[in-house]
Amino acid sequence: MKVTVDQDRCVSSGECVLNAGEVFDQRDDDGVVELLIPEPGPEHREQTRKAAAACPALAIHVEEQA
């Protein structure tokens, strides 16, 4: 799994952190998403998918790798 974020699209809702706080964080000054783990391991994959699905701005892109 490879994850990318579009900080320009982010609306600072925090859904990413609520769903996968080990993978995502938010900047202190404006709440915009920060990606902590670009290639999450198996232990974080389900939460990462949920975070992407919950993002109201569709700012999180998950690419499944074989």
BANUFI-795502 format. One line per field, with one value per residue: residue number from 0; residue in one letter; y negated, x, z of N, C-alpha, C, O in turn. Coordinates in Angstrom, 1 decimal, decimal comma. Example, Ala and Ser with C-alpha at 12.3 -4.5 7.8 and 13.67 -1.06 7.14 Angstrom:
BEGIN
resi: c(0/1) $
resn: c(a/s) $
ny: c(5,7/2,2) $
nx: c(13,2/12,8) $
nz: c(7,8/7,1) $
cay: c(4,5/1,1) $
cax: c(12,3/13,7) $
caz: c(7,8/7,1) $
cy: c(3,3/0,0) $
cx: c(13,2/12,9) $
cz: c(7,8/7,9) $
oy: c(3,3/-1,1) $
ox: c(14,2/13,4) $
oz: c(8,5/8,0) $
//
This chain:
BEGIN
resi: c(0/1/2/3/4/5/6/7/8/9/10/11/12/13/14/15/16/17/18/19/20/21/22/23/24/25/26/27/28/29/30/31/32/33/34/35/36/37/38/39/40/41/42/43/44/45/46/47/48/49/50/51/52/53/54/55/56/57/58/59/60/61/62/63/64/65) $
resn: c(m/k/v/t/v/d/q/d/r/c/v/s/s/g/e/c/v/l/n/a/g/e/v/f/d/q/r/d/d/d/g/v/v/e/l/l/i/p/e/p/g/p/e/h/r/e/q/t/r/k/a/a/a/a/c/p/a/l/a/i/h/v/e/e/q/a) $
ny: c(1,2/-2,2/-5,5/-8,8/-12,3/-15,2/-18,2/-20,6/-20,2/-19,5/-20,0/-20,2/-18,6/-16,5/-13,8/-11,9/-11,6/-10,8/-8,3/-7,0/-7,6/-6,9/-6,9/-9,4/-12,9/-16,2/-19,5/-21,9/-24,7/-25,1/-22,8/-21,2/-18,1/-15,8/-13,4/-10,6/-8,0/-6,8/-4,3/-2,3/0,5/3,9/3,8/1,3/0,9/1,3/-0,7/-2,9/-2,8/-3,3/-5,9/-7,3/-6,9/-8,3/-11,0/-14,1/-15,8/-14,3/-14,1/-12,2/-9,6/-6,2/-3,7/-0,4/2,1/4,9) $
nx: c(0,8/0,5/0,5/-0,7/-1,1/-3,0/-2,3/-3,3/-6,0/-7,0/-9,3/-9,0/-10,5/-9,9/-10,6/-8,9/-6,9/-8,5/-9,2/-6,9/-4,5/-1,8/-0,8/-1,4/-1,2/-1,9/-1,1/0,0/-0,5/-2,6/-4,1/-3,9/-3,6/-0,9/1,3/2,5/3,4/4,2/4,0/2,2/2,3/1,0/-0,5/-1,6/-3,2/-6,0/-7,1/-6,1/-7,3/-10,0/-9,6/-9,1/-11,5/-13,2/-12,4/-13,6/-12,8/-11,6/-8,8/-6,9/-5,1/-5,1/-3,0/-3,2/-0,8/0,8) $
nz: c(0,0/-0,9/0,1/-0,6/0,0/-0,7/0,2/-0,6/-1,1/1,3/4,0/6,7/8,5/10,2/10,1/9,2/11,1/13,3/12,4/11,7/13,4/13,6/11,1/10,0/10,7/11,9/10,9/13,2/13,0/11,0/10,8/8,6/6,8/7,5/6,3/7,9/7,6/4,6/3,4/4,7/7,0/7,3/9,7/9,8/7,6/7,3/8,9/7,5/5,0/5,9/6,8/4,4/3,1/4,8/4,4/3,8/1,7/-0,1/-0,1/0,4/-1,1/-1,8/-2,9/-3,8/-3,6/-5,1) $
cay: c(0,0/-3,5/-6,6/-10,1/-13,3/-16,5/-19,2/-21,7/-19,8/-19,2/-20,9/-20,1/-18,0/-15,6/-12,4/-11,0/-11,4/-10,0/-6,9/-6,3/-8,5/-6,4/-7,2/-10,8/-13,9/-17,5/-20,7/-22,7/-26,0/-25,2/-21,6/-20,4/-16,7/-15,4/-12,0/-10,1/-6,7/-6,8/-3,0/-1,6/2,0/4,6/3,4/0,0/0,8/1,2/-2,1/-3,9/-2,8/-4,0/-7,4/-7,8/-6,9/-9,3/-12,3/-14,8/-16,5/-13,3/-14,5/-11,0/-8,6/-4,9/-2,8/0,9/2,7/6,4) $
cax: c(0,0/1,2/-0,5/-0,3/-2,1/-3,1/-2,5/-4,1/-7,4/-7,4/-10,2/-8,7/-11,6/-9,4/-11,1/-7,7/-6,3/-9,4/-9,3/-5,5/-3,6/-0,4/-0,4/-1,7/-1,3/-2,4/-0,2/-0,5/-1,0/-3,8/-4,8/-3,8/-3,1/0,5/1,4/3,6/3,8/3,7/3,8/1,8/2,4/-0,3/-1,2/-2,2/-3,9/-7,5/-7,4/-5,7/-8,5/-11,1/-9,3/-9,2/-12,9/-13,8/-12,0/-14,6/-12,2/-10,9/-7,4/-6,0/-5,1/-4,5/-2,7/-2,9/0,3/0,8) $
caz: c(0,0/-0,9/0,4/-0,8/0,4/-1,4/1,2/-1,1/-1,1/2,7/4,7/8,1/9,2/11,2/10,0/8,9/12,4/14,1/11,9/11,5/14,0/13,5/9,8/9,7/11,7/11,3/11,2/14,4/12,7/10,3/10,8/7,3/6,9/7,3/6,1/8,7/7,0/3,2/3,0/5,9/7,0/7,4/10,9/9,6/6,3/7,4/9,4/6,5/4,1/6,5/6,8/3,1/2,8/5,6/4,1/3,0/0,6/-0,9/-0,1/0,6/-2,1/-1,4/-4,0/-3,4/-4,3/-5,0) $
cy: c(-1,2/-4,6/-7,9/-11,1/-14,5/-17,5/-20,4/-21,5/-19,7/-20,3/-20,9/-19,5/-17,0/-14,2/-11,5/-10,6/-10,5/-8,5/-6,2/-7,3/-8,1/-6,8/-8,7/-11,7/-15,2/-18,6/-21,5/-24,0/-26,1/-23,9/-20,7/-19,1/-16,7/-13,9/-11,5/-8,9/-6,5/-5,3/-2,2/-0,1/2,6/4,2/2,1/-0,1/0,6/-0,3/-3,2/-3,9/-3,5/-5,5/-8,0/-7,9/-8,0/-10,8/-13,0/-15,5/-15,6/-13,6/-13,4/-10,0/-7,4/-4,1/-1,4/1,5/4,2/6,9) $
cx: c(0,9/0,2/0,1/-1,4/-1,9/-3,4/-3,3/-5,6/-7,9/-8,2/-10,0/-9,8/-11,1/-9,8/-9,9/-7,1/-7,2/-9,4/-7,9/-4,5/-2,1/0,1/-0,5/-1,6/-1,8/-1,4/-0,8/-1,1/-2,3/-4,6/-4,8/-3,1/-1,6/0,6/2,7/4,2/3,3/3,4/3,4/1,9/1,0/-1,1/-1,9/-3,1/-5,4/-7,9/-7,1/-6,8/-9,7/-10,9/-9,5/-10,7/-13,7/-13,5/-13,0/-14,1/-11,5/-9,4/-6,4/-6,2/-4,4/-4,3/-2,4/-1,8/0,3/1,9) $
cz: c(0,0/-0,7/0,0/-0,3/-0,5/-0,4/0,7/-1,1/0,4/3,3/6,2/9,0/10,3/11,1/9,8/10,3/13,3/13,7/11,9/12,1/13,9/12,1/9,4/10,9/11,1/11,8/12,3/14,0/11,9/10,2/9,5/7,5/6,7/7,3/6,9/8,2/5,6/2,7/4,2/5,9/7,2/8,6/10,8/8,4/6,4/7,9/8,3/5,4/4,6/6,6/5,5/2,7/3,6/5,3/3,3/1,8/-0,4/-1,2/0,1/-0,5/-1,7/-2,7/-3,5/-4,2/-4,1/-4,1) $
oy: c(-1,3/-4,5/-8,2/-10,6/-14,9/-17,8/-21,0/-22,4/-19,8/-21,5/-21,5/-20,0/-16,8/-13,4/-10,3/-9,5/-9,7/-7,7/-5,0/-7,8/-9,0/-6,9/-9,2/-11,2/-15,2/-18,6/-21,7/-24,5/-27,0/-23,9/-19,7/-19,0/-17,3/-13,3/-12,0/-8,7/-6,2/-5,2/-1,4/0,5/1,8/4,2/1,8/-1,1/-0,3/-0,9/-4,2/-5,0/-4,3/-6,3/-9,1/-8,9/-8,5/-11,7/-12,6/-15,8/-16,0/-13,5/-13,6/-9,6/-7,4/-3,9/-1,3/1,4/4,7/8,1) $
ox: c(1,9/-0,9/1,3/-2,6/-0,8/-4,5/-4,0/-6,4/-9,1/-7,9/-10,8/-10,0/-11,8/-9,4/-10,0/-6,7/-6,7/-9,6/-7,9/-3,6/-1,2/1,3/0,3/-1,8/-2,0/-0,9/-2,0/-2,1/-3,1/-5,6/-5,5/-2,2/-1,0/0,0/3,8/5,4/2,2/2,7/4,3/1,6/0,0/-2,4/-2,7/-3,7/-5,9/-8,8/-7,8/-7,2/-10,3/-11,8/-10,1/-11,2/-14,7/-14,1/-13,3/-14,8/-11,0/-8,9/-5,2/-7,3/-3,2/-5,2/-1,4/-1,8/-0,1/2,1) $
oz: c(0,8/-1,4/0,3/-0,3/-0,9/0,0/1,5/-1,0/0,6/3,1/6,9/10,1/11,3/12,0/10,3/10,5/14,0/14,5/12,0/11,3/14,1/11,9/8,6/12,0/9,9/12,9/12,4/14,6/12,1/9,5/9,4/8,4/5,8/8,1/6,6/8,3/5,4/1,8/4,8/4,8/7,4/8,6/11,7/8,2/5,7/7,3/8,2/4,9/3,9/6,3/5,3/2,1/3,1/5,7/2,1/0,9/-1,4/-2,3/0,0/-0,8/-1,3/-3,4/-2,7/-5,5/-3,1/-4,0) $
//
